[in-house]
Amino acid sequence: PEKRNTWLINMEQINAPATPDKTSLTAEARKIMEDQQSLTKEEIEKIRYWNAGCPSYRWNEIAMDLIAKNQKPVESNHFLSLLNCAVNDAMIITWKYKDVYKIGRPATFINAQNTVVDDPHSYSYPSEYSITSLIFADMLTHFFPADASFINEKLNEANTAILNSGMHFKSDMDAGNILGKVISAEYIAYAKKDGSDTKWDSIIPPGANKWNGKNPMYPTMGSWKTWTLTTGNQYRPAPPYENFESAEMEKIKTVKHTFDTDKTAFYWAPSMSRIMFEIVSKKIFEYKLDEDPVEAARIYALLYISLYDAQVAAWDAKYTYWGTRPQLYDPSFKPLIRTPNFPGYPSGHATGGASASVVMGYLFPADKNYFEALAKECAMSRFYAGIHFDIDNSTGLELGKKVGDEIVRIIEINNR
C-alpha cells in the first residue's frame, strides 16, 4: 500500500515486539493446519463472519449498534471518527512492521493451502485483525462502560475466529494486541481532552422566532476539537435573512407529498453515520478495497472525519443563531418525522452530506456525481420531512462543501 501519515500516533515511538524464530513458527504452522481439520460448522461460520470485509467492518457494525442502544445518535460521528482514525493509524503501523519482518502466513511455512479462508496477499506479522479488535474493544469500553461484558465477549469471539482461520500465528495476534493497546490508550487520552465534555452555560438567547425548546442537545459541540478544521467557526455561514421564517414556512407548506418524497424523508431519517457506512462499504466491496486493509481503513476514517468536522461546523452555527424549526414556529404544522431537539439553521444532515460527498467523490472519482446526488437528496429529505426550512438545507450544502474541500486540501498536504 501507498505509505501515508498517521493522524495521532508517532510511528517512531511505537515498536513491535521481536518475532519468534522460524523453527518454532514451522511447528506452530503444522499444528494450525492440522487443527483446521477438526473445526466445527459453527466455528467455520464465525470465521467467515469475522473475515467479511476489512478488519474494522464488523467492529463498525458493533459500534453503531452500541451507539443506538445507548441512544447517542447525535454523537455517533464523534465516536466513529475516533475509532476509525485509530484503526487508520494502526493499519499504517501494522504494514510498517509487516514489511520489516516479512513473515509469511502459516500455510506458507509448510507449503500447505488454507482450507477455510483465502489468505490475504500480505505478510502475517503483526495481525491486522487483532490490533483492530483490541482498539475497538478498548475504546468502545471507554465510551460505553456499561457494555464492557458484551464488548469483551465480542473481542474473544473475534480473536478466536481469526486464530482458527489459520491466517495468523498466535505471535501475530499477541503483537497486534500489544500495539493496539498503545494506540487505543493514546486515542482515549485524546478523546478526554477534545472538548466533548465542555459544560453549557444553560442560556437560551431571547428573541422573536428563535429556537425556544427545552434542554437542547449538544449545545457545546460547535467548540469540540476537529480533525482538519482550525475551529468549528472556520466557515461559519452568515445569519439567515431577517424574518425568514414566514416565507420559509410557506415553502414548506406547499410541499406535495408523494411516495417518493416520503420514502426519501424516512430513508434519511436515522443517523447519517450508519446510512453512509452502508453506502461507502458497498463502494469498498465494489472496488475490492476490502482486500486492502490500509486503504479501507483510510476511507472509513475520512468518511467519519468528513461527517464529524461538518457536524461541528453545523453545530457552531446552530448555537450561534438559534434558528427555529418549522414546528416550533407554527405549532399547528405536523412534520412527517419527529423534530430533533436542537436549533435548525443550518441542517446537520445537509452539511454532513455535502462534506462527505466531496471527500468520497475524491476517494471514488468515478462515483463523484453519485455522491453529489446523494448529498442533495439527503438535504431535501429534511425539507420533505418537515423538520427543516429550505434555507437550513441550502446553507448546509454550502457549508458542507467548504468543509469537504478543506478536508481534501489538508489530506493532500499531509499525505493522509
C-alpha positions in Angstrom: 0.0 0.0 0.0 1.0 3.6 -0.5 2.8 4.9 2.6 0.8 7.6 4.4 1.0 9.6 7.6 -1.0 8.8 10.7 -3.5 11.1 12.4 -2.3 11.0 16.1 0.3 8.2 16.6 4.0 9.0 16.4 5.3 6.0 14.4 8.8 6.4 15.8 7.6 5.9 19.3 5.8 2.6 18.9 7.6 -0.7 18.4 6.5 -4.2 17.7 7.9 -7.0 19.9 10.5 -9.3 18.5 9.2 -12.3 16.4 9.6 -16.0 17.3 12.3 -18.0 15.4 11.2 -19.6 12.2 11.7 -23.2 13.6 9.0 -22.7 16.2 6.8 -21.0 13.6 7.1 -24.0 11.3 5.9 -26.3 14.1 3.1 -24.0 15.0 2.0 -23.7 11.4 1.8 -27.5 11.1 -0.5 -27.6 14.2 -2.6 -24.8 12.9 -3.2 -26.6 9.6 -4.0 -29.9 11.5 -6.4 -28.1 13.8 -8.4 -26.8 10.8 -9.5 -30.4 10.0 -11.5 -30.6 13.3 -13.2 -27.2 13.2 -17.0 -27.4 13.7 -19.6 -25.9 11.4 -20.3 -23.2 14.0 -16.6 -22.3 14.2 -16.3 -22.1 10.5 -19.3 -19.8 10.3 -17.7 -17.5 12.9 -14.5 -17.4 10.9 -16.4 -16.4 7.8 -18.4 -13.7 9.7 -15.3 -12.0 11.1 -13.4 -12.4 7.9 -16.0 -10.5 5.9 -14.7 -7.1 4.7 -11.7 -5.3 6.1 -10.7 -5.9 9.8 -12.9 -3.0 11.0 -16.0 -3.8 9.0 -17.7 -6.0 11.7 -16.5 -3.8 14.5 -18.0 -0.7 12.9 -21.3 -2.5 12.8 -21.0 -3.4 16.5 -20.0 0.2 17.4 -23.1 1.5 15.6 -25.3 -1.0 17.4 -23.9 0.2 20.8 -24.4 3.8 19.8 -28.0 3.1 19.0 -28.5 1.0 22.2 -27.1 3.9 24.3 -29.2 6.5 22.4 -26.2 8.5 21.2 -27.1 9.1 17.6 -26.0 12.8 17.6 -22.6 11.8 18.9 -22.1 8.9 16.5 -19.8 10.7 14.1 -17.6 11.8 17.1 -17.2 8.2 18.3 -16.7 6.7 14.9 -14.2 9.3 13.8 -12.1 8.5 16.8 -12.4 4.7 16.3 -11.6 4.8 12.6 -8.8 7.3 12.8 -7.2 4.9 15.4 -7.6 2.0 13.1 -6.2 4.0 10.2 -3.1 4.7 12.3 -3.0 1.0 13.3 -3.0 -0.2 9.7 -0.2 2.1 8.7 1.9 0.9 11.7 1.0 -2.8 11.1 2.1 -2.6 7.5 5.3 -0.9 8.5 6.2 -3.9 10.6 4.9 -6.4 8.1 7.4 -5.0 5.7 10.2 -5.1 8.3 9.8 -8.7 9.4 8.3 -10.3 6.2 6.8 -13.3 8.0 4.6 -15.3 5.7 1.2 -16.7 6.6 1.2 -20.0 8.5 0.3 -22.1 5.4 3.4 -20.9 3.5 5.7 -22.4 6.2 4.7 -25.9 5.3 3.7 -25.4 1.6 0.1 -26.0 2.6 -3.2 -24.5 1.5 -5.5 -22.7 3.9 -8.7 -24.6 3.5 -11.0 -22.3 5.5 -10.4 -18.8 4.0 -8.2 -17.3 1.3 -5.1 -16.0 3.0 -4.6 -12.2 2.5 -1.9 -11.2 0.0 0.3 -9.7 2.7 2.7 -10.7 5.4 1.4 -12.2 8.6 3.1 -10.3 11.5 1.7 -8.4 13.3 -2.0 -9.2 12.9 -4.2 -6.6 11.3 -7.2 -8.2 12.9 -6.1 -8.4 16.5 -4.9 -4.9 16.5 -8.2 -3.7 15.2 -10.2 -5.8 17.6 -8.2 -4.6 20.6 -8.6 -0.9 19.6 -12.3 -1.1 19.1 -12.8 -3.1 22.3 -10.8 -0.8 24.4 -12.3 2.4 23.0 -15.9 1.1 23.0 -15.5 0.1 26.6 -14.3 3.6 27.4 -17.3 5.1 25.6 -19.8 2.6 26.9 -18.6 1.1 30.2 -21.9 -0.5 31.0 -21.5 -2.7 27.9 -18.0 -3.9 28.9 -19.0 -7.5 29.3 -20.6 -7.7 25.8 -17.7 -5.9 24.2 -15.2 -8.3 25.8 -17.3 -11.3 24.6 -17.1 -9.9 21.1 -13.3 -9.4 21.4 -12.8 -13.0 22.5 -15.1 -14.2 19.7 -13.2 -12.2 17.1 -9.8 -13.3 18.3 -10.8 -17.0 18.4 -12.3 -16.9 14.9 -9.2 -15.2 13.4 -6.8 -17.7 15.2 -9.0 -20.6 14.0 -8.9 -19.2 10.4 -5.3 -20.1 10.0 -4.4 -16.7 8.7 -2.2 -15.8 11.7 0.2 -17.3 14.2 -0.5 -16.6 17.9 2.5 -14.4 18.0 1.0 -12.2 15.2 -2.1 -11.8 17.4 -0.1 -11.1 20.5 1.9 -8.4 18.7 -1.3 -6.9 17.4 -2.7 -6.7 20.9 0.4 -5.0 22.3 0.4 -2.4 19.5 -3.3 -1.9 19.7 -3.2 -1.3 23.5 -0.7 1.6 22.9 -2.8 3.1 20.1 -6.1 2.8 22.0 -4.6 4.4 25.1 -3.4 7.4 23.1 -6.7 7.9 21.4 -8.7 7.6 24.6 -6.4 10.2 26.2 -7.1 12.5 23.1 -10.8 11.9 23.4 -10.7 13.0 27.1 -9.3 16.4 26.0 -11.2 17.1 22.8 -13.8 19.3 24.4 -16.6 16.9 24.2 -17.2 17.2 28.0 -17.5 21.0 27.9 -20.3 22.3 30.1 -23.1 24.5 28.7 -23.9 27.8 30.3 -27.7 27.0 30.0 -28.5 30.3 28.4 -31.0 30.3 25.5 -31.0 33.7 24.0 -34.3 35.5 23.8 -35.7 36.9 20.5 -38.6 36.7 18.1 -38.7 33.3 16.3 -35.6 32.0 17.9 -35.4 28.3 18.8 -37.3 28.2 22.1 -37.4 24.5 23.1 -36.0 23.0 26.3 -32.8 21.0 27.0 -31.2 21.5 23.6 -28.9 18.6 22.6 -25.1 19.0 22.5 -25.1 22.9 22.7 -21.3 22.9 23.0 -20.5 20.6 20.1 -19.5 23.6 17.9 -16.5 24.1 20.1 -15.3 20.4 20.1 -11.9 19.7 18.6 -11.9 18.9 14.9 -9.6 16.8 12.7 -9.0 19.2 9.9 -10.7 22.5 10.6 -8.9 25.0 12.8 -12.1 25.6 14.7 -15.8 24.9 14.3 -16.4 28.5 13.2 -13.8 28.5 10.4 -16.6 28.6 7.8 -19.4 29.9 9.9 -22.2 31.0 7.5 -23.9 34.4 7.6 -27.2 34.5 9.6 -30.4 33.7 7.9 -32.1 36.7 6.3 -34.3 38.9 8.5 -37.8 37.5 9.3 -37.1 34.5 7.1 -39.5 32.3 9.0 -42.7 33.4 7.4 -41.6 33.0 3.8 -39.8 29.7 4.5 -42.9 28.4 6.3 -44.9 29.0 3.2 -42.4 27.0 1.1 -42.6 24.0 3.4 -46.4 24.0 3.5 -46.6 23.8 -0.3 -44.6 20.5 -0.4 -46.6 17.9 -2.4 -46.1 14.7 -0.6 -45.7 11.6 -2.8 -44.5 8.1 -2.2 -41.0 9.2 -3.4 -40.8 12.2 -1.2 -41.9 10.3 1.9 -39.6 7.4 1.1 -36.7 9.9 0.9 -37.7 11.5 4.2 -37.8 8.2 6.0 -34.7 6.7 4.4 -32.5 9.6 5.6 -34.3 9.9 9.0 -31.9 7.8 11.1 -28.3 8.8 11.9 -26.2 9.5 8.8 -23.3 7.6 10.3 -24.9 4.3 9.6 -26.5 5.2 6.2 -23.2 6.5 4.9 -21.3 3.5 6.3 -23.5 1.1 4.3 -23.2 3.3 1.1 -19.4 3.6 1.4 -18.9 -0.1 2.4 -20.7 -1.0 -0.8 -18.2 1.0 -2.8 -15.3 -0.6 -0.9 -16.7 -4.0 -1.8 -17.3 -3.0 -5.4 -13.7 -1.9 -5.9 -12.4 -4.9 -3.9 -10.8 -2.4 -1.4 -11.8 -4.7 1.4 -8.7 -6.7 0.3 -6.5 -3.6 1.1 -6.9 -3.0 4.9 -4.8 0.1 4.8 -6.9 1.8 2.1 -10.2 0.6 3.6 -9.3 2.0 7.0 -8.3 5.3 5.4 -11.7 5.5 3.6 -13.6 4.8 6.8 -11.5 7.3 8.7 -12.1 10.0 6.1 -15.8 9.3 5.9 -16.2 9.9 9.6 -13.8 12.9 9.6 -16.0 14.4 6.9 -19.2 13.8 8.8 -17.8 14.8 12.2 -16.0 18.0 11.2 -19.0 19.1 9.2 -21.2 18.4 12.2 -19.1 20.5 14.5 -19.3 23.4 11.9 -23.0 23.0 11.7 -23.4 22.9 15.5 -21.3 26.1 15.8 -23.8 27.9 13.5 -26.8 26.3 15.1 -25.9 27.6 18.6 -24.7 30.9 17.2 -28.0 31.8 15.5 -30.5 29.5 17.3 -32.7 29.3 14.2 -36.1 27.9 14.9 -37.8 24.8 13.4 -41.0 24.7 11.4 -43.0 23.0 14.2 -41.7 25.5 16.8 -42.6 28.5 14.5 -46.0 27.1 13.7 -47.2 24.6 16.3 -50.2 23.7 14.1 -47.8 22.3 11.5 -47.3 18.5 11.7 -43.9 17.2 10.3 -43.6 13.8 8.8 -41.0 12.7 11.4 -40.0 13.8 14.9 -38.3 17.1 15.1 -34.8 16.9 16.6 -34.3 18.8 19.9 -31.8 21.4 18.8 -31.8 24.5 16.5 -32.4 24.2 12.8 -30.0 26.5 11.0 -28.1 25.1 9.2 -29.2 21.4 8.6 -26.7 18.9 10.1 -27.7 16.3 7.5 -27.2 18.7 4.6 -23.8 19.9 6.0 -22.6 16.4 6.6 -23.9 15.0 3.4 -22.2 17.7 1.3 -18.9 17.3 3.2 -19.0 13.5 2.8 -19.9 13.8 -0.9 -16.8 16.0 -1.6 -14.4 13.6 0.3 -16.0 10.4 -1.0 -16.0 11.8 -4.5 -12.3 12.5 -4.1 -11.7 8.9 -3.0 -14.0 7.4 -5.6 -13.7 9.8 -8.6 -15.8 7.6 -10.9 -18.7 8.0 -8.4 -18.3 11.7 -7.8 -21.7 12.6 -9.4 -23.4 9.8 -7.4 -22.2 11.2 -4.1 -23.2 14.7 -5.1 -26.7 13.5 -5.9 -26.8 11.7 -2.6 -25.9 14.9 -0.7 -28.7 16.8 -2.4 -31.2 14.0 -1.7 -30.1 13.9 1.9 -30.7 17.7 2.3 -34.1 17.5 0.6 -35.1 14.7 2.8 -35.2 17.1 5.8 -37.4 19.5 3.9 -39.7 16.7 2.8 -39.8 15.5 6.4 -40.9 19.0 7.6 -38.2 19.4 10.2 -36.0 21.9 8.3 -36.7 25.1 6.3 -35.3 25.3 2.8 -32.7 27.8 3.9 -31.4 25.4 6.5 -30.6 22.9 3.7 -29.2 25.3 1.1 -26.9 26.8 3.7 -25.9 23.4 5.0 -24.9 22.3 1.5 -22.8 25.3 1.0 -21.1 25.0 4.4 -20.5 21.2 3.9 -18.9 21.7 0.6 -16.4 24.2 2.2 -15.6 21.7 4.9 -15.2 18.9 2.4 -12.9 21.0 0.2 -10.8 21.8 3.3 -10.5 18.2 4.3 -9.3 17.2 0.8 -6.8 20.1 0.9 -5.4 19.0 4.3 -5.1 15.3 3.5 -3.3 16.1 0.2 -0.8 18.4 2.0 -0.2 16.0 4.9 -0.3 12.8 2.8 -3.2 11.2 4.7 
